[in-house]
């Protein structure tokens, strides 16, 4: 597949603007060969308007056809073979094995949403049958289900060029719910994005869906992102990225004349609390687990453990020493793009210069790197230092973590109390620790979307019981998740039909339950048909 | 019960500020006897801080105890007897029969949420069991459920002094989910609010809940409302009221350093589309139904039909004539407070002066009223006039409606296309109409939270299949409802427990399912216990 570098507006390619940009190989700093055309605000508007025009026909597609579209995208991603992986590797320097795994995750997500659409119970149908005899007034027939919202704008993340980008979970869940999508490619992997967008376009062609159902725009300017969020026909937004960008777009969505649902997942510190019994029992093993989690994907995970808190002890010294040794022996690597590496190095330097903070690694991680190449780092501070400098409690994207040596269990609880909202909180504890630290656990539950016991925060299962979300600033709305089937709830709303004649009801709400979905009928969950009520 | 006129901060009464205000009898304009103390920003902060302090203990209360609290509030409302009804009548001039019905609705809501908490399945528990054999990495045990958010601020509405105020659905659903509540009384019925707040306080005392679980503040200043929304410990807001106030508070919630879930229900136009077959079949009966709905509660319903659209015909003339006659014969009545009556009369006058708009009533409704007393009105325009002047498509709170005489079915569809978000859309149609106007119906579904066939929009059932919500400006988030059990979802968020030892899991997620709730276990809904996994 020869890259054309254009924006993709439905079935058309478009390059109205003069500005172009290039992708880089982050390892060498070498500019890659295709020029990508920055979308203009006009192209952004056209993409949303095409989505809006396609919406009327897309939202009434039978679920089977929507499922086929999603399955077809999954097959297309597999069919793109090495080319997709090679381009993604070149643009991100994520290892090919990891990208192959990420593609499997992505196709898995697409097929999960296809299955969800096909099975159909996700619409959460609820039926309360009429009661003409009710006093003082007859009770009407009420039937409610979830329906689509309209055009959804999706912002691709830098760190998952497939699973959280053009063809990722936001796009899959929005499409599954019956919403057209306009995706904004992350400028660090425009070629990967183009390949993914063309695969989606081909799937749309093959399944004879309206072309406006999907568009993709390229660009680096915040104005482009803002134009997408502000367009009157945009009905919802899904975003994965930094707090700064996420908040700016959230603010724009909230300030619209008609505010829209906006979900941003913006990462977090993902603190790990190691309680005394667990620390004493196996410090070396913990160091091993944590080193793997901190350096996984060069620390470019929204669930990377950025803080480790434990009570000062010989075992903690051992853990720190081993963690430092293990992370230091992690091979140097190139981050996703040079800007992110610069921020990592600057952040590390800034933190390591805070009075009371030391770098535990034998090699100076702030120096042993250049360009996009960085090395892993373990910072250590005591609790008062941590409390004094708010920089230390901010996420540092990259392979670094901060160990906070606490003087007491009060320090641990104080850290917990001061935490901002988190995607995850991890607890290593024996049964006795859990009994002794019950109030700590109780404080932590208020802070996080996911509580992990004895494991590591990296590794987000795509499952019904997963919650990849959390209180702000982890996300902009703690009630939603961006991973797992519940991610579809971000992009759907209930509609109630009152006394609607049978033949005009959507299939999901008809008496005979032709979709054979699970429904709450007069308070009982069932797949059974309803007695004829008209 | 002697009214004290104070703010109620947990178990204490408080009157730190110098400013006071009085309630009025809207019928006579007479000032009522108690002086109410405007809460200061300090009192607002104290209320939220008490709620926050009580939260740690309230959120871990067994559901049975929370249910008892809600039941106790319901009994207390009944126990207050005539005194509550009399005061509410005096402050609102809503008929006593209506207020007795509203109280029954309110106690019904409280008991519904008590039953929901007691039964427990509302937490939407989902369990994916561990699979240690999964390749390439073992699958952890994941268990997710909904939990509370923290202190919720509730703004009482003027038009439902019980069902959507201090002791209404917002308070009931927030408490049921484990959140303390700080309620802001509507200044038009401060006495009713005080009685309700004291009943809640008494229920808290009787059930030995922490007193900070509920506070109520009085006041008329927007600064007070803003202080409640902006307080850092406030975690969510429920509001019922005007678009202007709702939007101002929404903006404040979104602009917080930590934005919070905010749900405002702000009413709507609730258009009624009468299609030709239905109009021809029974114009007089339709006029009767609609007159009842327009004037119900003196039009002070968020679901009052504010627009009636049909194709110009002899039958439509007949309907307009009859509707005008019926509404004109509605007795004059006092609106909730004089400000709302002034806005109604001004709005009516403004609309009736638009070129192309005529008042169909024999009596001039813009003149035949003073003080809070108003009369019902039917305005009539053609479609081009309606399209030209945007005032005509804005909600006019009170007993008025606008009939739009359309020249063609294209006009009807144009009206539908131009509609803003609505709580409801009503369609009167024969089977043949529905076939012929399928595309109109399809456009309407995108605009509303509830589609009513053959009925009237007033009358909002408190049922699982109800959706009292809709796209902006009907509400600030189309994904939530303020009526029915699903209203609790506004005030809860998921938490996932990963590999949590059995004894530390909440009861809802334990293997043996001690709460006997409905759970999604490995993709199947069941009340069965789970095989021991630890």
Contacts between the chains, C-beta under 8 A, distances in Angstrom:
chain1	res1	chain2	res2	distance
A	56	B	442	7.1
A	60	B	442	7.3
A	101	B	136	7.9
A	126	B	464	4.6
A	126	B	465	4.2
A	127	B	465	5.7
A	128	B	461	7.2
A	128	B	463	4.4
A	128	B	464	6.2
A	128	B	465	4.3
A	128	B	466	7.7
A	136	B	101	7.8
A	137	B	459	6.9
A	139	B	461	6.5
A	140	B	452	8.0
A	140	B	455	6.3
A	140	B	459	7.9
A	140	B	461	6.8
A	142	B	461	6.1
A	142	B	463	5.6
A	142	B	465	3.8
A	142	B	466	5.9
A	143	B	465	5.7
A	144	B	464	7.7
A	144	B	465	4.3
A	144	B	466	7.1
A	144	B	467	5.3
A	147	B	445	7.1
A	149	B	478	7.1
A	150	B	446	7.2
A	250	B	254	7.6
A	250	B	259	7.0
A	251	B	254	7.2
A	251	B	255	7.7
A	254	B	250	7.6
A	254	B	251	7.2
A	254	B	254	3.6
A	254	B	255	7.7
A	254	B	259	7.5
A	255	B	251	7.7
A	255	B	254	7.7
A	258	B	420	7.9
A	258	B	421	7.6
A	258	B	471	7.8
A	258	B	472	4.7
A	258	B	473	7.4
A	259	B	250	6.9
A	259	B	254	7.5
A	259	B	472	6.0
A	259	B	476	6.3
A	260	B	472	7.9
A	261	B	477	6.4
A	261	B	478	7.4
A	261	B	479	6.3
A	420	B	258	7.9
A	421	B	258	7.6
A	431	B	501	6.9
A	431	B	503	7.8
A	434	B	501	7.0
A	434	B	504	5.5
A	441	B	504	7.2
A	442	B	56	7.2
A	442	B	60	7.4
A	445	B	147	7.2
A	445	B	495	6.3
A	446	B	150	7.2
A	448	B	495	7.2
A	449	B	493	7.7
A	449	B	494	7.1
A	449	B	495	6.5
A	449	B	496	6.6
A	450	B	495	7.2
A	450	B	496	4.2
A	450	B	497	7.8
A	450	B	498	6.0
A	451	B	495	6.6
A	451	B	496	7.1
A	451	B	497	5.2
A	451	B	498	6.8
A	451	B	500	6.7
A	452	B	140	7.9
A	452	B	498	4.3
A	452	B	499	6.7
A	453	B	497	7.3
A	453	B	498	6.6
A	453	B	499	4.8
A	453	B	500	4.6
A	453	B	501	6.4
A	453	B	504	7.5
A	454	B	499	5.6
A	455	B	140	6.3
A	455	B	498	6.3
A	455	B	499	5.6
A	459	B	137	6.9
A	459	B	140	7.9
A	461	B	128	7.2
A	461	B	139	6.5
A	461	B	140	6.8
A	461	B	142	6.1
A	463	B	128	4.4
A	463	B	142	5.6
A	464	B	126	4.6
A	464	B	128	6.2
A	464	B	144	7.7
A	464	B	520	5.7
A	464	B	523	6.7
A	465	B	126	4.2
A	465	B	127	5.7
A	465	B	128	4.3
A	465	B	142	3.8
A	465	B	143	5.7
A	465	B	144	4.4
A	465	B	496	6.2
A	465	B	520	7.7
A	466	B	128	7.7
A	466	B	142	5.9
A	466	B	144	7.1
A	466	B	496	6.0
A	467	B	144	5.3
A	467	B	494	4.4
A	467	B	495	6.5
A	467	B	496	3.9
A	469	B	493	7.7
A	469	B	494	7.2
A	471	B	258	7.8
A	471	B	493	7.6
A	472	B	258	4.8
A	472	B	259	6.0
A	472	B	260	7.9
A	473	B	258	7.5
A	476	B	259	6.3
A	477	B	261	6.4
A	478	B	149	7.1
A	478	B	261	7.5
A	478	B	493	4.1
A	479	B	261	6.3
A	479	B	489	7.3
A	479	B	492	7.2
A	479	B	493	4.8
A	479	B	494	7.4
A	481	B	494	6.7
A	486	B	494	7.4
A	489	B	479	7.3
A	492	B	479	7.2
A	493	B	449	7.6
A	493	B	469	7.7
A	493	B	471	7.6
A	493	B	478	4.1
A	493	B	479	4.8
A	494	B	449	7.0
A	494	B	467	4.4
A	494	B	469	7.1
A	494	B	479	7.4
A	494	B	481	6.7
A	494	B	486	7.4
A	495	B	445	6.3
A	495	B	448	7.2
A	495	B	449	6.5
A	495	B	450	7.2
A	495	B	451	6.6
A	495	B	467	6.5
A	496	B	449	6.6
A	496	B	450	4.2
A	496	B	451	7.1
A	496	B	465	6.2
A	496	B	466	6.0
A	496	B	467	3.9
A	497	B	450	7.8
A	497	B	451	5.2
A	497	B	453	7.3
A	498	B	450	6.0
A	498	B	451	6.8
A	498	B	452	4.3
A	498	B	453	6.6
A	498	B	455	6.3
A	499	B	452	6.7
A	499	B	453	4.8
A	499	B	454	5.6
A	499	B	455	5.6
A	500	B	451	6.7
A	500	B	453	4.7
A	501	B	431	6.9
A	501	B	434	7.0
A	501	B	453	6.4
A	503	B	431	7.8
A	504	B	434	5.4
A	504	B	441	7.2
A	504	B	453	7.6
A	518	B	525	6.6
A	520	B	464	5.7
A	520	B	465	7.8
A	523	B	464	6.7
A	525	B	518	6.6
A	525	B	525	6.2
